[in-house]
Amino acid sequence: MNNVSVALMTDEDWINQGKADAWEGKPKQTPEHDPQAASMYDLGYCEGEIERSPLNCKTKSLDRSLK
């Protein structure tokens, strides 16, 4: 992410980014510039480790229905 897009991210964006990183198996990339953003990212990352990606679930369901 570049600095412009990072500055415009909301709390929900940070949560979603954390989830996406966890679902993709990426290491945590907690933003260092903003404690609130870091907290939201960590929350999303933890949720992402617990939940399955909705994309993966849809893909598996689609694969099953095609067989």
PDB file of N, CA, C and O in Angstrom:
ATOM      1  N   MET A   1       0.830  -1.183   0.000  1.00  0.00           N
ATOM      2  CA  MET A   1       0.000   0.000   0.000  1.00  0.00           C
ATOM      3  C   MET A   1       0.872   1.242   0.000  1.00  0.00           C
ATOM      4  O   MET A   1       1.938   1.279   0.616  1.00  0.00           O
ATOM      5  N   ASN A   2       0.402   2.242  -0.694  1.00  0.00           N
ATOM      6  CA  ASN A   2       1.169   3.483  -0.649  1.00  0.00           C
ATOM      7  C   ASN A   2       0.644   4.373   0.463  1.00  0.00           C
ATOM      8  O   ASN A   2      -0.404   4.094   1.045  1.00  0.00           O
ATOM      9  N   ASN A   3       1.364   5.437   0.759  1.00  0.00           N
ATOM     10  CA  ASN A   3       1.013   6.304   1.880  1.00  0.00           C
ATOM     11  C   ASN A   3      -0.329   6.985   1.712  1.00  0.00           C
ATOM     12  O   ASN A   3      -1.025   7.210   2.702  1.00  0.00           O
ATOM     13  N   VAL A   4      -0.716   7.321   0.494  1.00  0.00           N
ATOM     14  CA  VAL A   4      -1.990   7.992   0.272  1.00  0.00           C
ATOM     15  C   VAL A   4      -3.137   7.057   0.627  1.00  0.00           C
ATOM     16  O   VAL A   4      -4.049   7.457   1.351  1.00  0.00           O
ATOM     17  N   SER A   5      -3.115   5.825   0.137  1.00  0.00           N
ATOM     18  CA  SER A   5      -4.212   4.902   0.419  1.00  0.00           C
ATOM     19  C   SER A   5      -4.256   4.524   1.898  1.00  0.00           C
ATOM     20  O   SER A   5      -5.343   4.328   2.442  1.00  0.00           O
ATOM     21  N   VAL A   6      -3.123   4.417   2.550  1.00  0.00           N
ATOM     22  CA  VAL A   6      -3.074   4.088   3.975  1.00  0.00           C
ATOM     23  C   VAL A   6      -3.727   5.191   4.791  1.00  0.00           C
ATOM     24  O   VAL A   6      -4.437   4.904   5.755  1.00  0.00           O
ATOM     25  N   ALA A   7      -3.505   6.428   4.432  1.00  0.00           N
ATOM     26  CA  ALA A   7      -4.061   7.554   5.179  1.00  0.00           C
ATOM     27  C   ALA A   7      -5.581   7.610   5.060  1.00  0.00           C
ATOM     28  O   ALA A   7      -6.244   8.145   5.949  1.00  0.00           O
ATOM     29  N   LEU A   8      -6.139   7.075   3.992  1.00  0.00           N
ATOM     30  CA  LEU A   8      -7.580   7.146   3.758  1.00  0.00           C
ATOM     31  C   LEU A   8      -8.338   5.920   4.261  1.00  0.00           C
ATOM     32  O   LEU A   8      -9.557   5.848   4.106  1.00  0.00           O
ATOM     33  N   MET A   9      -7.648   4.967   4.851  1.00  0.00           N
ATOM     34  CA  MET A   9      -8.301   3.738   5.289  1.00  0.00           C
ATOM     35  C   MET A   9      -9.073   3.952   6.588  1.00  0.00           C
ATOM     36  O   MET A   9      -8.598   4.616   7.509  1.00  0.00           O
ATOM     37  N   THR A  10     -10.273   3.375   6.641  1.00  0.00           N
ATOM     38  CA  THR A  10     -11.111   3.445   7.841  1.00  0.00           C
ATOM     39  C   THR A  10     -10.777   2.273   8.763  1.00  0.00           C
ATOM     40  O   THR A  10     -10.003   1.387   8.400  1.00  0.00           O
ATOM     41  N   ASP A  11     -11.367   2.279   9.957  1.00  0.00           N
ATOM     42  CA  ASP A  11     -11.180   1.150  10.874  1.00  0.00           C
ATOM     43  C   ASP A  11     -11.631  -0.149  10.217  1.00  0.00           C
ATOM     44  O   ASP A  11     -10.961  -1.174  10.338  1.00  0.00           O
ATOM     45  N   GLU A  12     -12.766  -0.107   9.523  1.00  0.00           N
ATOM     46  CA  GLU A  12     -13.277  -1.307   8.855  1.00  0.00           C
ATOM     47  C   GLU A  12     -12.319  -1.785   7.768  1.00  0.00           C
ATOM     48  O   GLU A  12     -12.137  -2.988   7.580  1.00  0.00           O
ATOM     49  N   ASP A  13     -11.706  -0.837   7.052  1.00  0.00           N
ATOM     50  CA  ASP A  13     -10.712  -1.205   6.035  1.00  0.00           C
ATOM     51  C   ASP A  13      -9.547  -1.953   6.664  1.00  0.00           C
ATOM     52  O   ASP A  13      -9.069  -2.945   6.113  1.00  0.00           O
ATOM     53  N   TRP A  14      -9.088  -1.476   7.827  1.00  0.00           N
ATOM     54  CA  TRP A  14      -7.958  -2.124   8.502  1.00  0.00           C
ATOM     55  C   TRP A  14      -8.333  -3.518   8.974  1.00  0.00           C
ATOM     56  O   TRP A  14      -7.527  -4.444   8.879  1.00  0.00           O
ATOM     57  N   ILE A  15      -9.562  -3.677   9.488  1.00  0.00           N
ATOM     58  CA  ILE A  15     -10.022  -5.002   9.911  1.00  0.00           C
ATOM     59  C   ILE A  15     -10.049  -5.937   8.713  1.00  0.00           C
ATOM     60  O   ILE A  15      -9.567  -7.067   8.787  1.00  0.00           O
ATOM     61  N   ASN A  16     -10.613  -5.464   7.615  1.00  0.00           N
ATOM     62  CA  ASN A  16     -10.693  -6.290   6.406  1.00  0.00           C
ATOM     63  C   ASN A  16      -9.313  -6.635   5.858  1.00  0.00           C
ATOM     64  O   ASN A  16      -9.102  -7.743   5.365  1.00  0.00           O
ATOM     65  N   GLN A  17      -8.376  -5.698   5.939  1.00  0.00           N
ATOM     66  CA  GLN A  17      -7.016  -5.968   5.466  1.00  0.00           C
ATOM     67  C   GLN A  17      -6.354  -7.031   6.327  1.00  0.00           C
ATOM     68  O   GLN A  17      -5.662  -7.911   5.814  1.00  0.00           O
ATOM     69  N   GLY A  18      -6.567  -6.950   7.640  1.00  0.00           N
ATOM     70  CA  GLY A  18      -6.020  -7.965   8.539  1.00  0.00           C
ATOM     71  C   GLY A  18      -6.590  -9.342   8.237  1.00  0.00           C
ATOM     72  O   GLY A  18      -5.852 -10.326   8.199  1.00  0.00           O
ATOM     73  N   LYS A  19      -7.909  -9.418   8.019  1.00  0.00           N
ATOM     74  CA  LYS A  19      -8.532 -10.698   7.673  1.00  0.00           C
ATOM     75  C   LYS A  19      -7.965 -11.241   6.369  1.00  0.00           C
ATOM     76  O   LYS A  19      -7.615 -12.418   6.279  1.00  0.00           O
ATOM     77  N   ALA A  20      -7.877 -10.387   5.369  1.00  0.00           N
ATOM     78  CA  ALA A  20      -7.374 -10.817   4.061  1.00  0.00           C
ATOM     79  C   ALA A  20      -5.952 -11.364   4.175  1.00  0.00           C
ATOM     80  O   ALA A  20      -5.628 -12.391   3.578  1.00  0.00           O
ATOM     81  N   ASP A  21      -5.107 -10.679   4.939  1.00  0.00           N
ATOM     82  CA  ASP A  21      -3.729 -11.148   5.113  1.00  0.00           C
ATOM     83  C   ASP A  21      -3.701 -12.509   5.805  1.00  0.00           C
ATOM     84  O   ASP A  21      -2.927 -13.387   5.424  1.00  0.00           O
ATOM     85  N   ALA A  22      -4.545 -12.684   6.821  1.00  0.00           N
ATOM     86  CA  ALA A  22      -4.594 -13.975   7.524  1.00  0.00           C
ATOM     87  C   ALA A  22      -5.081 -15.068   6.590  1.00  0.00           C
ATOM     88  O   ALA A  22      -4.517 -16.162   6.578  1.00  0.00           O
ATOM     89  N   TRP A  23      -6.121 -14.795   5.805  1.00  0.00           N
ATOM     90  CA  TRP A  23      -6.668 -15.794   4.886  1.00  0.00           C
ATOM     91  C   TRP A  23      -5.647 -16.199   3.829  1.00  0.00           C
ATOM     92  O   TRP A  23      -5.633 -17.344   3.376  1.00  0.00           O
ATOM     93  N   GLU A  24      -4.787 -15.248   3.438  1.00  0.00           N
ATOM     94  CA  GLU A  24      -3.770 -15.545   2.422  1.00  0.00           C
ATOM     95  C   GLU A  24      -2.511 -16.147   3.028  1.00  0.00           C
ATOM     96  O   GLU A  24      -1.581 -16.507   2.306  1.00  0.00           O
ATOM     97  N   GLY A  25      -2.481 -16.257   4.350  1.00  0.00           N
ATOM     98  CA  GLY A  25      -1.327 -16.841   5.019  1.00  0.00           C
ATOM     99  C   GLY A  25      -0.135 -15.902   5.095  1.00  0.00           C
ATOM    100  O   GLY A  25       0.995 -16.342   5.311  1.00  0.00           O
ATOM    101  N   LYS A  26      -0.381 -14.617   4.920  1.00  0.00           N
ATOM    102  CA  LYS A  26       0.703 -13.629   4.999  1.00  0.00           C
ATOM    103  C   LYS A  26       1.041 -13.351   6.459  1.00  0.00           C
ATOM    104  O   LYS A  26       0.180 -13.476   7.330  1.00  0.00           O
ATOM    105  N   PRO A  27       2.279 -12.977   6.729  1.00  0.00           N
ATOM    106  CA  PRO A  27       2.615 -12.565   8.100  1.00  0.00           C
ATOM    107  C   PRO A  27       1.933 -11.230   8.410  1.00  0.00           C
ATOM    108  O   PRO A  27       1.580 -10.471   7.508  1.00  0.00           O
ATOM    109  N   LYS A  28       1.759 -10.968   9.688  1.00  0.00           N
ATOM    110  CA  LYS A  28       1.141  -9.695  10.091  1.00  0.00           C
ATOM    111  C   LYS A  28       1.971  -8.526   9.572  1.00  0.00           C
ATOM    112  O   LYS A  28       3.199  -8.533   9.654  1.00  0.00           O
ATOM    113  N   GLN A  29       1.287  -7.538   9.045  1.00  0.00           N
ATOM    114  CA  GLN A  29       1.926  -6.307   8.580  1.00  0.00           C
ATOM    115  C   GLN A  29       1.246  -5.127   9.258  1.00  0.00           C
ATOM    116  O   GLN A  29       0.680  -4.253   8.602  1.00  0.00           O
ATOM    117  N   THR A  30       1.313  -5.120  10.581  1.00  0.00           N
ATOM    118  CA  THR A  30       0.642  -4.110  11.379  1.00  0.00           C
ATOM    119  C   THR A  30       1.183  -2.722  11.065  1.00  0.00           C
ATOM    120  O   THR A  30       2.395  -2.508  11.076  1.00  0.00           O
ATOM    121  N   PRO A  31       0.280  -1.770  10.784  1.00  0.00           N
ATOM    122  CA  PRO A  31       0.737  -0.401  10.516  1.00  0.00           C
ATOM    123  C   PRO A  31       1.369   0.212  11.770  1.00  0.00           C
ATOM    124  O   PRO A  31       0.810   0.132  12.864  1.00  0.00           O
ATOM    125  N   GLU A  32       2.514   0.810  11.595  1.00  0.00           N
ATOM    126  CA  GLU A  32       3.245   1.367  12.737  1.00  0.00           C
ATOM    127  C   GLU A  32       2.906   2.836  12.996  1.00  0.00           C
ATOM    128  O   GLU A  32       3.203   3.365  14.067  1.00  0.00           O
ATOM    129  N   HIS A  33       2.288   3.486  12.021  1.00  0.00           N
ATOM    130  CA  HIS A  33       2.054   4.927  12.101  1.00  0.00           C
ATOM    131  C   HIS A  33       0.861   5.316  12.958  1.00  0.00           C
ATOM    132  O   HIS A  33       0.738   6.475  13.353  1.00  0.00           O
ATOM    133  N   ASP A  34      -0.024   4.361  13.253  1.00  0.00           N
ATOM    134  CA  ASP A  34      -1.289   4.697  13.905  1.00  0.00           C
ATOM    135  C   ASP A  34      -1.713   3.561  14.839  1.00  0.00           C
ATOM    136  O   ASP A  34      -2.038   2.471  14.369  1.00  0.00           O
ATOM    137  N   PRO A  35      -1.714   3.796  16.146  1.00  0.00           N
ATOM    138  CA  PRO A  35      -2.082   2.734  17.087  1.00  0.00           C
ATOM    139  C   PRO A  35      -3.512   2.222  16.876  1.00  0.00           C
ATOM    140  O   PRO A  35      -3.766   1.028  17.039  1.00  0.00           O
ATOM    141  N   GLN A  36      -4.432   3.096  16.520  1.00  0.00           N
ATOM    142  CA  GLN A  36      -5.818   2.683  16.273  1.00  0.00           C
ATOM    143  C   GLN A  36      -5.888   1.743  15.064  1.00  0.00           C
ATOM    144  O   GLN A  36      -6.559   0.712  15.111  1.00  0.00           O
ATOM    145  N   ALA A  37      -5.192   2.105  13.986  1.00  0.00           N
ATOM    146  CA  ALA A  37      -5.165   1.274  12.783  1.00  0.00           C
ATOM    147  C   ALA A  37      -4.508  -0.073  13.099  1.00  0.00           C
ATOM    148  O   ALA A  37      -4.974  -1.113  12.635  1.00  0.00           O
ATOM    149  N   ALA A  38      -3.440  -0.056  13.879  1.00  0.00           N
ATOM    150  CA  ALA A  38      -2.754  -1.299  14.251  1.00  0.00           C
ATOM    151  C   ALA A  38      -3.681  -2.210  15.050  1.00  0.00           C
ATOM    152  O   ALA A  38      -3.684  -3.426  14.856  1.00  0.00           O
ATOM    153  N   SER A  39      -4.459  -1.624  15.939  1.00  0.00           N
ATOM    154  CA  SER A  39      -5.397  -2.396  16.742  1.00  0.00           C
ATOM    155  C   SER A  39      -6.481  -3.024  15.866  1.00  0.00           C
ATOM    156  O   SER A  39      -6.828  -4.191  16.044  1.00  0.00           O
ATOM    157  N   MET A  40      -7.009  -2.254  14.929  1.00  0.00           N
ATOM    158  CA  MET A  40      -8.044  -2.760  14.026  1.00  0.00           C
ATOM    159  C   MET A  40      -7.489  -3.865  13.121  1.00  0.00           C
ATOM    160  O   MET A  40      -8.161  -4.867  12.876  1.00  0.00           O
ATOM    161  N   TYR A  41      -6.276  -3.679  12.633  1.00  0.00           N
ATOM    162  CA  TYR A  41      -5.624  -4.680  11.791  1.00  0.00           C
ATOM    163  C   TYR A  41      -5.436  -5.988  12.571  1.00  0.00           C
ATOM    164  O   TYR A  41      -5.750  -7.067  12.069  1.00  0.00           O
ATOM    165  N   ASP A  42      -4.919  -5.880  13.810  1.00  0.00           N
ATOM    166  CA  ASP A  42      -4.713  -7.067  14.649  1.00  0.00           C
ATOM    167  C   ASP A  42      -6.029  -7.791  14.910  1.00  0.00           C
ATOM    168  O   ASP A  42      -6.081  -9.020  14.881  1.00  0.00           O
ATOM    169  N   LEU A  43      -7.092  -7.030  15.165  1.00  0.00           N
ATOM    170  CA  LEU A  43      -8.404  -7.621  15.386  1.00  0.00           C
ATOM    171  C   LEU A  43      -8.843  -8.407  14.148  1.00  0.00           C
ATOM    172  O   LEU A  43      -9.294  -9.548  14.256  1.00  0.00           O
ATOM    173  N   GLY A  44      -8.710  -7.798  12.990  1.00  0.00           N
ATOM    174  CA  GLY A  44      -9.076  -8.476  11.748  1.00  0.00           C
ATOM    175  C   GLY A  44      -8.221  -9.697  11.485  1.00  0.00           C
ATOM    176  O   GLY A  44      -8.723 -10.727  11.036  1.00  0.00           O
ATOM    177  N   TYR A  45      -6.935  -9.588  11.760  1.00  0.00           N
ATOM    178  CA  TYR A  45      -6.024 -10.718  11.534  1.00  0.00           C
ATOM    179  C   TYR A  45      -6.419 -11.895  12.423  1.00  0.00           C
ATOM    180  O   TYR A  45      -6.445 -13.040  11.970  1.00  0.00           O
ATOM    181  N   CYS A  46      -6.723 -11.612  13.679  1.00  0.00           N
ATOM    182  CA  CYS A  46      -7.136 -12.678  14.595  1.00  0.00           C
ATOM    183  C   CYS A  46      -8.450 -13.309  14.137  1.00  0.00           C
ATOM    184  O   CYS A  46      -8.597 -14.530  14.176  1.00  0.00           O
ATOM    185  N   GLU A  47      -9.399 -12.490  13.705  1.00  0.00           N
ATOM    186  CA  GLU A  47     -10.662 -13.027  13.188  1.00  0.00           C
ATOM    187  C   GLU A  47     -10.407 -13.855  11.935  1.00  0.00           C
ATOM    188  O   GLU A  47     -11.022 -14.905  11.744  1.00  0.00           O
ATOM    189  N   GLY A  48      -9.509 -13.388  11.089  1.00  0.00           N
ATOM    190  CA  GLY A  48      -9.193 -14.107   9.864  1.00  0.00           C
ATOM    191  C   GLY A  48      -8.572 -15.460  10.122  1.00  0.00           C
ATOM    192  O   GLY A  48      -8.775 -16.401   9.355  1.00  0.00           O
ATOM    193  N   GLU A  49      -7.809 -15.560  11.207  1.00  0.00           N
ATOM    194  CA  GLU A  49      -7.209 -16.856  11.560  1.00  0.00           C
ATOM    195  C   GLU A  49      -8.277 -17.836  12.036  1.00  0.00           C
ATOM    196  O   GLU A  49      -8.119 -19.048  11.891  1.00  0.00           O
ATOM    197  N   ILE A  50      -9.366 -17.312  12.604  1.00  0.00           N
ATOM    198  CA  ILE A  50     -10.436 -18.155  13.134  1.00  0.00           C
ATOM    199  C   ILE A  50     -11.446 -18.507  12.033  1.00  0.00           C
ATOM    200  O   ILE A  50     -11.864 -19.658  11.905  1.00  0.00           O
ATOM    201  N   GLU A  51     -11.828 -17.498  11.244  1.00  0.00           N
ATOM    202  CA  GLU A  51     -12.831 -17.688  10.197  1.00  0.00           C
ATOM    203  C   GLU A  51     -12.195 -18.187   8.908  1.00  0.00           C
ATOM    204  O   GLU A  51     -10.995 -18.025   8.685  1.00  0.00           O
ATOM    205  N   ARG A  52     -13.007 -18.785   8.078  1.00  0.00           N
ATOM    206  CA  ARG A  52     -12.558 -19.148   6.738  1.00  0.00           C
ATOM    207  C   ARG A  52     -12.893 -18.008   5.797  1.00  0.00           C
ATOM    208  O   ARG A  52     -13.866 -17.283   6.003  1.00  0.00           O
ATOM    209  N   SER A  53     -12.097 -17.858   4.788  1.00  0.00           N
ATOM    210  CA  SER A  53     -12.343 -16.841   3.778  1.00  0.00           C
ATOM    211  C   SER A  53     -13.655 -17.118   3.060  1.00  0.00           C
ATOM    212  O   SER A  53     -13.898 -18.256   2.660  1.00  0.00           O
ATOM    213  N   PRO A  54     -14.516 -16.103   2.883  1.00  0.00           N
ATOM    214  CA  PRO A  54     -15.755 -16.326   2.137  1.00  0.00           C
ATOM    215  C   PRO A  54     -15.483 -16.732   0.691  1.00  0.00           C
ATOM    216  O   PRO A  54     -16.285 -17.450   0.094  1.00  0.00           O
ATOM    217  N   LEU A  55     -14.385 -16.294   0.129  1.00  0.00           N
ATOM    218  CA  LEU A  55     -14.041 -16.686  -1.239  1.00  0.00           C
ATOM    219  C   LEU A  55     -13.704 -18.166  -1.302  1.00  0.00           C
ATOM    220  O   LEU A  55     -14.133 -18.858  -2.226  1.00  0.00           O
ATOM    221  N   ASN A  56     -12.957 -18.652  -0.354  1.00  0.00           N
ATOM    222  CA  ASN A  56     -12.612 -20.075  -0.332  1.00  0.00           C
ATOM    223  C   ASN A  56     -13.856 -20.930  -0.135  1.00  0.00           C
ATOM    224  O   ASN A  56     -13.987 -21.985  -0.756  1.00  0.00           O
ATOM    225  N   CYS A  57     -14.772 -20.486   0.722  1.00  0.00           N
ATOM    226  CA  CYS A  57     -15.999 -21.244   0.958  1.00  0.00           C
ATOM    227  C   CYS A  57     -16.840 -21.303  -0.309  1.00  0.00           C
ATOM    228  O   CYS A  57     -17.367 -22.362  -0.649  1.00  0.00           O
ATOM    229  N   LYS A  58     -16.975 -20.179  -1.015  1.00  0.00           N
ATOM    230  CA  LYS A  58     -17.763 -20.140  -2.247  1.00  0.00           C
ATOM    231  C   LYS A  58     -17.116 -21.004  -3.316  1.00  0.00           C
ATOM    232  O   LYS A  58     -17.818 -21.697  -4.054  1.00  0.00           O
ATOM    233  N   THR A  59     -15.798 -20.977  -3.414  1.00  0.00           N
ATOM    234  CA  THR A  59     -15.092 -21.766  -4.412  1.00  0.00           C
ATOM    235  C   THR A  59     -15.283 -23.251  -4.145  1.00  0.00           C
ATOM    236  O   THR A  59     -15.524 -24.018  -5.077  1.00  0.00           O
ATOM    237  N   LYS A  60     -15.180 -23.665  -2.896  1.00  0.00           N
ATOM    238  CA  LYS A  60     -15.359 -25.080  -2.563  1.00  0.00           C
ATOM    239  C   LYS A  60     -16.790 -25.522  -2.845  1.00  0.00           C
ATOM    240  O   LYS A  60     -17.003 -26.627  -3.344  1.00  0.00           O
ATOM    241  N   SER A  61     -17.775 -24.678  -2.534  1.00  0.00           N
ATOM    242  CA  SER A  61     -19.173 -25.013  -2.810  1.00  0.00           C
ATOM    243  C   SER A  61     -19.400 -25.132  -4.304  1.00  0.00           C
ATOM    244  O   SER A  61     -20.107 -26.036  -4.750  1.00  0.00           O
ATOM    245  N   LEU A  62     -18.824 -24.252  -5.073  1.00  0.00           N
ATOM    246  CA  LEU A  62     -18.961 -24.282  -6.511  1.00  0.00           C
ATOM    247  C   LEU A  62     -18.307 -25.532  -7.082  1.00  0.00           C
ATOM    248  O   LEU A  62     -18.866 -26.177  -7.969  1.00  0.00           O
ATOM    249  N   ASP A  63     -17.131 -25.875  -6.579  1.00  0.00           N
ATOM    250  CA  ASP A  63     -16.432 -27.081  -7.033  1.00  0.00           C
ATOM    251  C   ASP A  63     -17.292 -28.323  -6.778  1.00  0.00           C
ATOM    252  O   ASP A  63     -17.378 -29.202  -7.636  1.00  0.00           O
ATOM    253  N   ARG A  64     -17.921 -28.397  -5.614  1.00  0.00           N
ATOM    254  CA  ARG A  64     -18.760 -29.549  -5.276  1.00  0.00           C
ATOM    255  C   ARG A  64     -19.975 -29.624  -6.195  1.00  0.00           C
ATOM    256  O   ARG A  64     -20.365 -30.713  -6.614  1.00  0.00           O
ATOM    257  N   SER A  65     -20.574 -28.486  -6.511  1.00  0.00           N
ATOM    258  CA  SER A  65     -21.771 -28.494  -7.332  1.00  0.00           C
ATOM    259  C   SER A  65     -21.469 -28.832  -8.783  1.00  0.00           C
ATOM    260  O   SER A  65     -22.361 -29.278  -9.505  1.00  0.00           O
ATOM    261  N   LEU A  66     -20.237 -28.632  -9.227  1.00  0.00           N
ATOM    262  CA  LEU A  66     -19.863 -28.927 -10.601  1.00  0.00           C
ATOM    263  C   LEU A  66     -19.555 -30.416 -10.800  1.00  0.00           C
ATOM    264  O   LEU A  66     -19.521 -30.894 -11.934  1.00  0.00           O
ATOM    265  N   LYS A  67     -19.334 -31.139  -9.721  1.00  0.00           N
ATOM    266  CA  LYS A  67     -18.970 -32.560  -9.830  1.00  0.00           C
ATOM    267  C   LYS A  67     -20.181 -33.440  -9.933  1.00  0.00           C
ATOM    268  O   LYS A  67     -20.051 -34.660 -10.031  1.00  0.00           O
TER     269      LYS A  67
END
